[in-house]
Amino acid sequence: RMREGDDDSPITEERVQLLNELDFEWSIRSDRGSETYWRQKFEELKEFYDREGHFKVDKREYSQLYQFIATIRQQYKKLKDDKSSQLSEEQVQEMSAEEK
């Protein structure tokens, strides 16, 4: 982001607007709790399943996808146990729809 009063910024308001129109993601930190991250990993998981026919992801070969699956399973268990979970009902429904 541009700082207010920062006249030396290499990015102009016009460029900011153009990037915003492309839904540019301004955050450079990895926000694993974000909808964008979830969507990306969910799509990777679907591609993996379409290619391999199963969800047995090798931890060494696909470490981030493996961690995503482990987190989803953990959060799903919390949700079913009526505990606080980062997994939304919409995400559960979307995953359930993919199984069919």
C-alpha positions as CSV (number, residue, x, y, z in Angstrom):
1,R,0.0,0.0,0.0
2,M,1.0,3.5,-0.5
3,R,1.6,5.5,2.6
4,E,-0.2,8.8,2.9
5,G,2.0,11.7,2.0
6,D,4.6,9.4,0.4
7,D,5.5,11.3,-2.8
8,D,8.4,9.0,-3.5
9,S,6.3,5.9,-4.0
10,P,7.0,4.1,-7.2
11,I,3.3,3.3,-7.7
12,T,0.8,5.8,-8.8
13,E,-2.9,6.0,-7.8
14,E,-3.7,5.0,-11.4
15,R,-1.6,1.8,-11.1
16,V,-3.2,1.0,-7.8
17,Q,-6.6,1.3,-9.3
18,L,-5.6,-0.9,-12.3
19,L,-4.3,-3.5,-9.9
20,N,-7.4,-3.4,-7.8
21,E,-9.5,-4.0,-10.9
22,L,-7.6,-7.2,-11.4
23,D,-8.3,-8.2,-7.7
24,F,-4.6,-7.9,-6.9
25,E,-3.9,-9.4,-3.5
26,W,-1.9,-6.7,-1.6
27,S,-0.9,-8.8,1.3
28,I,2.5,-10.5,0.9
29,R,2.3,-12.5,4.0
30,S,1.0,-16.1,3.9
31,D,-2.5,-15.9,5.5
32,R,-3.5,-19.6,5.8
33,G,-6.8,-18.6,7.3
34,S,-7.9,-16.6,4.3
35,E,-10.6,-17.6,1.9
36,T,-8.0,-17.1,-1.0
37,Y,-5.6,-19.6,0.6
38,W,-8.4,-22.1,1.3
39,R,-9.7,-21.8,-2.3
40,Q,-6.3,-22.3,-3.8
41,K,-5.5,-25.4,-1.7
42,F,-9.0,-26.8,-2.3
43,E,-8.5,-26.5,-6.0
44,E,-5.1,-28.2,-5.7
45,L,-6.8,-31.0,-3.7
46,K,-9.4,-31.5,-6.4
47,E,-6.8,-31.6,-9.1
48,F,-4.8,-34.2,-7.1
49,Y,-7.9,-36.3,-6.6
50,D,-8.8,-36.1,-10.3
51,R,-5.3,-37.2,-11.2
52,E,-4.6,-39.8,-8.5
53,G,-8.2,-41.0,-7.6
54,H,-7.5,-40.7,-3.8
55,F,-6.7,-38.3,-1.0
56,K,-3.6,-40.1,0.3
57,V,-1.2,-37.2,-0.3
58,D,2.5,-38.0,0.3
59,K,3.8,-35.8,3.1
60,R,7.3,-35.4,1.5
61,E,6.2,-34.8,-2.0
62,Y,3.2,-32.5,-1.3
63,S,4.0,-31.1,2.1
64,Q,1.7,-28.0,1.9
65,L,-1.2,-30.0,0.5
66,Y,-0.7,-32.6,3.1
67,Q,-0.8,-30.0,5.9
68,F,-3.9,-28.4,4.4
69,I,-5.7,-31.8,4.5
70,A,-4.5,-32.4,8.1
71,T,-5.8,-29.0,9.1
72,I,-9.1,-29.5,7.4
73,R,-9.6,-32.9,9.1
74,Q,-8.7,-31.3,12.5
75,Q,-11.1,-28.3,12.0
76,Y,-13.9,-30.6,10.8
77,K,-13.6,-32.7,13.9
78,K,-13.8,-29.6,16.0
79,L,-16.9,-28.5,14.1
80,K,-18.6,-31.8,14.6
81,D,-17.7,-31.7,18.3
82,D,-19.4,-28.3,18.6
83,K,-16.1,-26.6,19.3
84,S,-14.7,-23.4,17.7
85,S,-13.5,-24.2,14.2
86,Q,-12.0,-22.2,11.4
87,L,-13.9,-24.3,8.9
88,S,-17.2,-22.8,7.8
89,E,-20.4,-24.8,7.0
90,E,-20.1,-23.5,3.4
91,Q,-16.7,-25.0,3.1
92,V,-17.9,-28.3,4.5
93,Q,-20.8,-28.3,2.0
94,E,-18.5,-27.6,-0.9
95,M,-16.2,-30.4,0.1
96,S,-19.1,-32.8,0.5
97,A,-20.4,-31.9,-2.9
98,E,-17.1,-32.8,-4.4
99,E,-17.2,-36.3,-2.9
100,K,-20.4,-37.1,-4.9
